[in-house]
Amino acid sequence: MHDYERAGLLPRAVDVEDSVGQLNTCYEFVRVADDGSRFVPYEPSLRCGARLDR
């Protein structure tokens, strides 16, 4: 599978065949709204990094 995105829950599609055992490099972060009624994305909501070699 080359475009797994967990029914839209992942910020980017993952190539499962090439990325076995590797972490995603982009994540979305949210917080609970002040009134507790919903989730509000942090800005920027998509934050990406780079894998570190060991």
C-alpha positions as CSV (number, residue, x, y, z in Angstrom):
1,M,0.0,0.0,0.0
2,H,1.5,3.3,-1.1
3,D,-1.0,5.9,0.1
4,Y,-2.3,4.9,3.6
5,E,-3.9,7.9,5.3
6,R,-6.1,6.2,8.0
7,A,-9.4,7.5,6.5
8,G,-8.2,11.1,6.5
9,L,-6.8,11.0,10.1
10,L,-3.1,11.3,9.1
11,P,-1.9,14.6,7.9
12,R,-0.1,13.0,4.9
13,A,-0.4,9.7,3.2
14,V,2.2,7.1,4.2
15,D,3.9,4.6,1.9
16,V,3.6,1.6,4.1
17,E,5.8,-0.6,1.9
18,D,8.7,1.8,2.0
19,S,8.2,3.2,5.6
20,V,7.9,0.0,7.6
21,G,9.1,0.6,11.1
22,Q,9.7,4.3,10.6
23,L,7.8,7.1,12.3
24,N,5.9,9.8,10.4
25,T,7.7,13.1,10.1
26,C,4.5,15.3,10.2
27,Y,1.9,15.6,12.9
28,E,-1.1,17.8,13.6
29,F,-1.7,19.3,17.1
30,V,-5.0,20.4,18.6
31,R,-6.2,21.7,21.9
32,V,-9.5,21.8,23.6
33,A,-11.4,25.1,23.1
34,D,-11.7,27.4,26.2
35,D,-15.4,26.5,26.5
36,G,-14.7,22.8,26.2
37,S,-17.0,22.3,23.2
38,R,-14.5,21.4,20.5
39,F,-10.9,20.9,19.4
40,V,-9.1,23.8,18.0
41,P,-5.9,23.3,15.8
42,Y,-2.7,25.0,16.9
43,E,-1.3,27.2,14.2
44,P,0.3,26.0,12.2
45,S,-1.6,22.8,12.8
46,L,0.7,20.7,10.7
47,R,4.2,20.5,12.1
48,C,7.0,18.5,10.4
49,G,10.5,17.5,11.3
50,A,13.2,15.3,10.0
51,R,14.2,11.8,11.0
52,L,17.5,11.7,13.0
53,D,20.1,9.1,12.1
54,R,21.4,7.1,15.0
